Amino acid sequence: MKKKVAQFFRVSTLGQAGDDRASFAAQQTAALRISQVYNLEIIHTVEYSDVSGAAVLLTPEIQGLVRLMLSGQIQGVIAREFSRLIRPESFGDYALLQAFVDSKAVLYLPDGPIDFSNKVGQFFGTVRAAMAGLERNEILERVFGAKEEKRKRGELAQSPIVLPYGTGYDESQGFYYKPEAQLVHEAVRRFLSGRESYSQLAPLLGVTPRGVHVIFRNPIWIGIRVIDKRRDTSAAGKYPSANGRQSDRRKIARAKDDIICKQVIEKPLLTVDEFLALQHAMDIKQRKHWRSESTYEHRFTYNGFLTCSECNKPIQTALARRDYYACKGRRTCHECKTRYMGRETLERLLDDMFTQQLSRRTFLEHCVKEMQIRAEKADSAVGVERLTSEISKLRRQRDRVVELFVRGNIGVPEMDRRLSTIDEGIRAAEAILGRSVVDRSLDIGKLAEAFSPLAEWDFWSRKQKRQVLTTLAPDIRVANYKVESLGLNPSFFSNELSHTGTDSWRLPA
């Protein structure tokens, strides 16, 4: 009787999965040959791309394969080589091998089967996994080393996405300024002439006020490319990715003697004197900002974490004889009808919420139950896909508006009007998307343990509260002293975004 098995195909990048590549075809041919040699019946195929061998455990495909193994529906897995199955980056990646042990499934390779249920198979399987992991590290070292040499020569070692605003790169001519760079030149001229508001300069460049600050600090405008950060190549440096797909790595500061500083453009956009004058003016502007004053008394605890539940605009701080929290939609845009909320009254209400509600196990249980009921009523996957598509569409529209402005087809007022509408749509879609993901594996005990210290919230200082708020990254929806919902940082305890509950706590849309 033939054993039922699954065949396993994987390539690391989408490019390797293209029709002009033979990777999948070669793996399929090898799997067919193995099944004939060992008299196996292939009843399931796992085939996917854009997944590193160190991230297979995170993919729904491999999780489904493990379920088939543990349920006994298959008795083995066919792979062209061991590294197709796994290239361990940390000891946690060896958990996949434990699934073979628990299910007594056999791994079939061209050079012979590996039975992890016996001591010999466990030994050789572990050695093969370690060798695959070592090979992966050597590949990374070669790739990163080659890229580093290109950077030192003043070449672009990555995709164009890392290029500064208004800068392009071509193999024949190297780095060069794109037409958008003239917008930077105009923005610098305005800044040095006294119009120092980043908010007023941002529409000219089509970026955020913070983006203007970052663009102005870049020495590329005097033709110099400075690389003072590098990717963290350790296992801890990799971002968690959706469904185990390829992701980026965190940036870490380079050592002083490791910083790359290279002249890459012969005819710079700004002279050295202009660039130094710009940096000096920005330094003065920063020193004069009220946030930089050591004597300034910070009175508001929840500023930056509040959003109006009526119009979805941020809630700002205001001083009108006394301290207030005020919706931007009313204060600036004059569209919202919500009242100004006194700082003391609203903060007392929010303090009670953090002290009493979030530290109660029964309340957290009710929150999770409500979220799961909500998830069952809606097709979350379809909704997330639709919102993601909508955000991508809006971002492409934004790029086209900026392109029209650069070409001279529209003026600044028209560009500002169009970008304002598009940006509002992006923010709204991202906010809904952030509250659409529901994780059914929430652990009430873990939640209760995580929030238990909040019982002492009333006794904490403003600084201590702000430190916790920054970690939780809450999105508190409130209007007219009524808290509607509370969203939390999903990475704090799970993949979940929102915990809402009873009475005035409405589930986010």
C-alpha positions in Angstrom: 0.0 0.0 0.0 1.4 3.4 -1.0 2.1 5.9 1.7 0.3 9.2 1.3 2.6 12.2 1.2 2.8 15.9 0.3 5.2 17.5 -2.1 6.9 20.7 -1.0 8.0 23.5 -3.4 9.4 26.8 -2.3 11.4 29.6 -3.9 12.8 32.6 -2.0 11.7 35.4 -4.3 8.9 36.1 -6.8 11.4 36.4 -9.5 12.5 32.8 -9.0 8.9 31.8 -9.5 8.5 33.4 -12.9 7.6 31.5 -16.0 11.1 32.0 -17.3 12.7 30.3 -14.3 12.9 26.6 -13.9 13.0 26.4 -10.1 9.4 25.1 -9.5 9.7 22.8 -12.5 12.9 21.3 -11.3 11.5 20.7 -7.8 8.4 19.1 -9.3 10.5 16.7 -11.4 12.6 15.7 -8.4 9.4 15.1 -6.3 7.9 12.9 -9.0 11.1 10.8 -9.2 11.3 10.4 -5.4 7.6 9.3 -5.3 8.4 6.6 -7.9 11.5 5.4 -6.2 9.8 5.0 -2.8 6.3 4.0 -4.0 4.6 7.1 -2.6 1.2 8.7 -3.4 1.2 12.5 -3.6 -2.1 13.8 -2.4 -1.2 17.3 -1.4 1.1 20.0 -2.8 2.5 23.0 -1.0 3.8 25.5 -3.5 4.6 29.1 -2.6 7.2 31.9 -3.3 8.6 35.1 -1.7 9.3 33.2 1.5 12.8 32.8 3.1 13.8 29.4 4.4 14.0 31.0 7.9 10.3 32.1 7.8 8.5 29.0 6.6 6.9 28.5 10.1 5.0 31.8 9.7 3.3 30.8 6.5 -0.3 29.5 6.4 0.9 26.9 3.8 3.4 25.3 6.1 0.9 25.5 9.1 -1.6 23.6 7.0 1.0 21.0 6.1 1.8 20.5 9.8 -1.9 20.0 10.5 -2.1 17.3 7.8 1.0 15.6 9.4 -0.3 15.7 12.9 -3.8 14.5 11.8 -2.3 11.5 10.1 -3.7 12.4 6.7 -0.1 12.2 5.3 2.8 10.1 6.4 5.6 12.0 4.8 6.8 15.1 2.9 8.8 15.2 -0.4 11.3 18.0 -0.9 14.1 18.5 -3.5 16.6 19.4 -0.9 16.6 20.0 2.9 17.0 23.8 2.5 13.8 24.0 0.6 12.0 23.0 3.8 13.9 25.1 6.3 17.0 27.2 6.7 16.9 27.9 10.5 17.8 31.4 11.6 17.2 30.8 15.3 16.5 27.8 17.6 12.8 28.5 17.4 12.8 27.5 13.7 13.6 23.9 14.7 10.0 23.6 15.9 9.1 22.4 12.4 11.3 19.4 12.9 9.4 18.6 16.1 6.2 18.3 14.1 7.9 15.5 12.1 8.9 13.8 15.4 5.3 14.1 16.8 3.6 12.9 13.7 6.2 10.2 12.8 6.2 11.7 9.3 9.2 11.0 7.0 11.1 13.6 5.0 11.9 12.2 1.6 14.9 13.7 -0.2 16.8 12.7 -3.4 19.6 11.2 -1.3 17.3 9.2 0.9 14.6 9.5 3.6 15.0 11.0 7.0 12.8 9.5 9.8 12.8 11.9 12.7 11.0 9.4 14.9 14.3 7.5 15.6 17.6 8.6 17.1 19.6 8.4 13.9 17.1 10.4 11.9 16.9 13.1 14.6 20.7 13.4 14.7 21.2 13.6 10.9 18.1 15.8 10.5 19.4 18.3 13.1 22.8 18.3 11.4 21.3 18.9 8.0 19.2 21.7 9.4 22.2 23.3 11.0 24.2 23.1 7.7 21.3 24.7 5.9 21.3 27.5 8.4 25.0 28.0 8.1 24.8 28.1 4.3 22.1 30.8 4.6 24.4 32.9 6.9 27.2 32.6 4.4 24.9 33.7 1.6 23.8 36.7 3.6 27.4 37.6 4.3 28.4 37.5 0.6 25.3 39.5 -0.4 25.8 42.2 2.2 29.5 42.3 1.6 29.0 42.9 -2.2 26.4 45.6 -1.5 28.8 47.3 0.9 31.5 47.5 -1.7 29.1 49.1 -4.1 28.2 51.7 -1.5 31.8 52.5 -0.9 32.3 53.1 -4.6 29.4 55.6 -4.7 27.0 53.2 -6.4 23.4 52.3 -5.6 23.4 48.9 -3.9 19.6 48.5 -3.5 16.4 49.2 -5.3 15.4 52.8 -6.2 13.0 52.9 -3.3 15.9 54.0 -1.0 16.8 57.0 -3.1 16.2 60.4 -1.5 13.4 62.6 -2.6 14.1 64.2 -6.0 17.1 61.9 -6.7 17.5 59.2 -9.3 20.2 56.7 -10.2 21.4 55.2 -13.5 24.2 52.7 -14.1 25.7 54.9 -16.8 25.6 58.3 -15.1 25.3 57.4 -11.4 23.2 59.6 -9.1 21.4 62.6 -10.6 18.7 65.1 -9.6 15.2 64.6 -11.0 12.9 67.5 -11.9 11.4 67.3 -8.4 14.7 68.5 -7.0 13.9 72.0 -8.2 11.0 72.0 -5.7 13.5 71.4 -3.0 15.6 74.3 -4.2 12.5 76.5 -4.1 11.5 75.3 -0.7 15.0 76.0 0.6 14.9 79.5 -0.9 11.6 80.2 0.9 12.9 78.8 4.2 16.0 81.0 4.1 13.9 84.0 3.2 12.0 83.7 6.4 9.1 81.4 5.6 10.2 78.7 8.1 6.9 76.9 8.6 7.3 73.2 7.6 3.6 72.9 7.4 3.4 75.6 4.7 6.3 74.1 2.7 5.0 70.5 2.9 2.4 71.0 0.1 5.0 72.3 -2.3 7.0 69.0 -2.0 3.9 66.8 -1.5 5.2 65.4 1.8 4.4 65.8 5.5 5.9 68.6 7.6 8.2 66.1 9.2 9.2 65.0 5.7 10.3 68.5 4.8 12.6 68.5 7.9 14.1 65.1 6.8 14.6 66.3 3.2 16.4 69.5 4.3 18.8 67.6 6.5 20.0 65.3 3.6 23.5 66.3 2.4 22.6 64.9 -1.0 21.8 68.5 -2.0 25.5 69.3 -1.9 26.2 66.1 -3.9 27.3 64.0 -0.9 25.7 60.7 0.0 26.1 59.8 3.7 25.2 56.3 4.9 25.3 56.2 8.7 23.1 53.2 9.3 23.2 49.6 8.3 20.8 46.7 8.3 20.8 44.4 11.4 21.8 41.0 9.9 21.1 39.1 13.2 17.9 37.0 13.7 16.5 39.8 16.0 16.9 42.4 13.3 14.2 41.0 11.0 10.7 42.5 11.0 7.9 40.0 11.5 6.1 39.7 8.1 2.6 38.9 7.1 2.1 35.2 6.4 5.9 34.6 6.6 6.6 36.5 3.3 9.9 38.3 2.7 10.3 41.4 5.0 12.8 44.1 5.7 15.4 44.3 8.5 15.8 47.0 11.1 18.3 49.7 10.7 21.0 50.3 13.3 23.6 53.0 13.7 27.0 52.4 12.1 30.2 52.8 14.1 31.9 56.1 13.5 34.7 54.6 11.4 32.1 52.6 9.4 30.1 55.6 8.1 30.2 56.0 4.3 30.5 59.5 3.0 30.9 59.8 -0.7 30.6 62.6 -3.3 28.2 61.2 -5.8 27.0 64.3 -7.8 29.5 66.7 -9.3 27.1 69.6 -9.8 25.2 69.9 -6.5 21.8 71.5 -6.1 23.0 73.8 -3.3 26.3 75.4 -2.6 28.1 74.4 0.7 27.4 77.9 2.1 23.6 77.6 1.3 23.4 74.1 2.9 25.3 75.2 6.0 23.0 78.3 6.3 20.0 76.0 6.0 21.3 73.7 8.7 22.0 76.6 11.0 18.6 78.1 10.5 17.0 74.7 11.2 19.0 74.3 14.4 17.9 77.7 15.6 14.3 76.9 14.8 14.6 73.7 16.7 16.2 75.3 19.8 13.5 77.9 19.9 10.7 75.4 19.8 8.7 75.1 23.0 9.3 71.4 23.2 13.1 72.0 23.5 12.7 74.4 26.5 13.8 72.6 29.6 11.7 74.9 31.8 8.4 74.2 29.9 5.8 72.6 32.0 4.0 69.8 30.2 0.4 69.7 31.6 -1.4 67.4 29.2 -1.1 63.6 29.7 -3.1 62.2 26.7 -2.1 64.6 23.9 -1.3 62.7 20.8 -3.4 59.7 21.7 -6.9 61.1 21.3 -9.1 61.1 18.2 -12.6 62.6 17.8 -15.2 59.9 17.5 -17.5 62.2 15.6 -15.2 63.3 12.7 -12.1 61.1 13.0 -9.8 64.1 13.3 -7.1 64.3 15.9 -7.9 66.1 19.2 -5.4 68.9 20.0 -4.6 70.8 23.1 -5.8 74.4 23.5 -5.5 77.2 26.1 -8.5 79.5 26.4 -8.3 80.9 30.0 -7.8 77.2 31.0 -6.6 74.0 29.5 -8.8 72.2 27.0 -8.7 69.2 24.6 -10.3 70.4 21.3 -11.1 68.5 18.1 -9.2 69.8 15.1 -12.4 69.4 13.1 -13.9 72.2 15.2 -10.9 74.3 16.1 -9.2 74.5 12.7 -11.5 73.1 10.1 -14.7 74.4 11.7 -16.6 71.3 10.6 -17.2 69.3 13.8 -19.7 70.2 16.5 -18.0 68.6 19.4 -17.4 70.6 22.5 -14.1 71.7 24.0 -13.3 69.3 26.8 -11.6 70.6 30.0 -8.3 68.9 30.6 -8.9 68.0 34.3 -12.3 66.5 33.7 -11.4 64.5 30.6 -8.1 63.2 32.1 -10.0 62.1 35.3 -12.4 60.2 33.1 -9.5 58.5 31.1 -7.6 57.8 34.3 -10.6 55.9 35.7 -10.8 53.9 32.4 -7.2 52.8 32.6 -7.4 52.1 36.4 -10.7 50.3 36.6 -11.7 48.9 33.2 -8.5 47.6 31.7 -7.3 45.9 34.8 -10.6 43.9 35.2 -10.5 40.3 33.9 -14.3 40.2 33.4 -14.2 43.3 31.3 -11.4 41.9 29.1 -13.3 38.7 28.6 -16.3 40.7 27.4 -14.1 42.7 25.0 -12.7 39.6 23.4 -16.1 38.0 23.2 -17.5 41.0 21.4 -14.6 41.1 19.0 -15.0 37.5 18.1 -18.8 37.9 17.5 -18.0 40.9 15.3 -15.4 39.0 13.3 -17.9 36.1 12.7 -20.4 38.6 11.2 -18.0 40.1 8.7 -15.7 38.7 6.0 -12.5 40.2 7.5 -10.2 38.8 4.8 -12.2 40.3 2.0 -12.5 43.6 3.9 -8.7 43.8 4.5 -8.0 43.0 0.9 -10.4 45.7 -0.3 -9.0 48.3 2.1 -5.4 47.5 1.1 -6.3 47.8 -2.6 -8.0 51.1 -1.9 -5.0 52.5 -0.1 -2.7 51.5 -2.9 -5.0 53.1 -5.4 -5.1 56.4 -3.4 -1.3 56.4 -3.2 -1.0 56.0 -6.9 -3.4 58.9 -7.4 -1.3 61.0 -5.1 1.8 60.3 -7.1 0.0 61.3 -10.3 -1.1 64.6 -8.8 2.5 65.4 -7.8 3.7 64.5 -11.3 1.1 66.8 -12.8 2.4 69.6 -10.6 6.0 68.9 -11.5 5.1 69.0 -15.2 3.4 72.4 -14.7 -0.1 71.1 -15.6 -1.6 72.3 -12.3 -0.7 75.0 -9.8 0.0 74.9 -6.1 -3.6 75.6 -5.0 -5.0 72.9 -7.2 -2.4 70.4 -6.1 -3.1 71.2 -2.4 -6.8 70.7 -2.9 -6.4 67.3 -4.6 -3.7 66.1 -2.1 -5.9 67.1 0.8 -8.8 65.0 -0.4 -6.5 62.0 -1.2 -4.6 62.2 2.1 -7.9 62.3 4.0 -9.0 59.1 2.2 -5.7 57.4 2.9 -5.9 58.2 6.6 -9.5 57.0 6.9 -8.8 53.7 5.1 -5.7 53.1 7.2 -7.6 53.7 10.4 -10.4 51.3 9.4 -7.8 48.7 8.2 -6.0 49.0 11.5 -9.2 48.1 13.4 -10.3 45.3 11.0 -7.8 42.5 12.0 -9.1 40.2 14.7 -6.9 37.5 16.3 -9.0 34.6 17.7 -6.1 33.3 19.7 -6.2 36.0 22.4 -5.2 34.7 25.8 -7.3 36.4 28.5 -4.8 35.4 31.2 -2.0 37.1 29.2 -4.1 40.2 28.7 -5.1 40.4 32.4 -1.4 40.0 33.4 -0.3 42.6 30.9 -2.8 45.2 32.2 -2.7 44.4 35.9 -0.1 47.2 36.7 -2.7 49.7 35.5 -4.5 49.4 38.8 -1.9 51.9 40.2 -2.4 54.3 37.3 -3.8 57.1 39.4 -0.6 57.2 41.5 1.7 57.5 38.5 3.4 60.7 37.3 2.7 62.2 33.9 6.1 60.9 32.7 5.4 57.4 33.8 1.9 57.4 32.2 3.4 58.8 28.9 6.0 56.0 28.8 3.2 53.3 29.1 1.0 55.1 26.6 3.8 55.2 24.1 4.3 51.5 24.4 0.5 50.7 24.2 0.1 53.3 21.4 -3.6 53.7 22.1 -6.0 55.3 19.7 -8.7 56.7 22.1 -11.9 57.7 20.4 -13.7 60.4 22.4 -16.1 63.2 22.0 -18.1 65.4 24.5 -16.5 63.5 27.4 -17.7 60.2 26.1 -15.2 57.4 25.4 -16.4 55.5 22.3 -13.5 53.0 21.7 -9.9 52.2 22.5 -7.4 50.7 20.1 -4.1 49.3 21.3 -0.7 48.5 19.7 -1.1 45.0 18.2 2.5 44.0 18.9 2.1 44.6 22.6 0.4 41.3 23.3 -0.9 39.8 20.1 -2.1 40.7 16.6 -5.2 42.4 17.9 -5.9 46.0 17.5 -9.0 46.9 19.5 -10.5 46.1 22.9 -13.9 47.6 23.4 -16.8 46.7 25.6 -19.9 47.8 27.3 -22.0 50.9 27.8 -20.5 53.8 25.9 -17.7 51.6 24.5 -18.7 51.0 20.9 -16.9 48.5 18.6 -14.8 50.5 16.1 -16.1 50.5 12.6 
